[in-house]
């Protein structure tokens, strides 16, 4: 069959035109059923006039996040006027599948490498179902629909080889994953509901050849590149294998601070740095002890005593930084105990620790326990006319924009960004890295700051437009 796969973005998506990362979802789908003919369009990198409604496609698959939901539905409705079978998938389709079904012939929920071949087989034989599920979540929502559900979460030891070459854009970073599943199960996060709380791991023998075919940079998209207590050995051995690849790569990832508070976890961090880890984004969420206790994120922070919370956070961050790894800290602002002054305290914490701050207004995402709890308590706001969709008596829409502008002005001024580069320059000198590695890492650190600054600018514009 001839299949059109699309990544959708909203008009003011902060990653639009600045996204250096190759989306992995489409290549994985194509790789799981490679006998078909595929065409890719990525609207994070391409203009809308690239959309092809006249390609005589048998199947049109559209992947989208919450920020692009409206655009994805409009696109799906237009394609349903052709003869194509329209499929909606991606994080937001998995979070709100019944809403997606109003605009699609088929909705894919959860991981698709196992359900996609079955879906295409069913389309070819004119017997496709309404939903294709590969998720640990409940199925009672789908009563009355024709549903295909995998009997268990897939074994990812041998994942399909992604077909990456169909993208038109040349991306700076390839994407790859080593594990799926998150045992932390935060109430505000989709990951555990979609991928489960049990971690599953790919074989090192499959990962290394993929990386060997990459360019100089890649992004390991695991929920924590440092792993957890039960898998420190897995990541330690993986990073030893990556470090042994003759061509040096410089890579980025996401991480939790608990590894920095554990002796074995610190070994993983050190080996990750030797393998080329140059920058890690850390979801700190809050530096307010009351917020941290309520959201249940202590397990991923490496904190044993909330009385000395900031000291322990700083110690864990410093350990990562002293290995020459740059750190960005991602915070959710507008939690129950937040005020504009507490947000300013968060900004000062970031400036004092030399991390790249990202302060995001809180958003309750459909499909999470947090969203359901707020809906039950009547604490949700209209998303289209507010910066945050969560009621907060202490912060107004204008407060959110004010603090984001202060972050932009103070944390991403030329002076502060230069100071951070010099800070990591000194850390790298102490590690005695080669001149080649020093230059590559510093360029990546500076490049990352510029990208985060640009994303923050886009976010401020997007929120102001929403309020106008």
Buried (B, 14 or more C-beta within 10 A) or exposed (E): BEBBBBBBBBEBBBBBEBBBBBBBBBBBBBBBBEEBEBBBBBBBBBEEEEBBEEEEBBBBBBBBBBBBBBBBBEBBEEBBEBEBBBBBBBBBBBBBBEBBBEBBBBBBBBBBBBBBBBBBEBBEEEEBBBBBBBBBBEEEBBEEBEBBBBEEBBEBEEBBBBBBEBBEEEBBBBBBBBBBBBBBBBBBBBBBBBBBEEBBBBEBEBBBEBBEEBEBBBBBBBBBBBBBEEBBEBBBEBBEBBBEBEEBBBBBBBBBBBBBBBEEBBBBBBBBBBBBBBBBBBBBBBBBBBBBBBBEBBBBBBBEEBEEBBEBBBBBBBBBBBBBBBBBBBBBBBBBBBBBEBBBBBBBBBBEBBBBBBBBBBBBBBBBBBBEEBEEEEBBBEBEEBBBBBBBEBBEBEBBBBBBBBBBEBBBEEEBBEEBBEBBBEBBEEBEBEEEBBEBBBEBBBBBBEBBBBBBBBBBEBBBEBEE
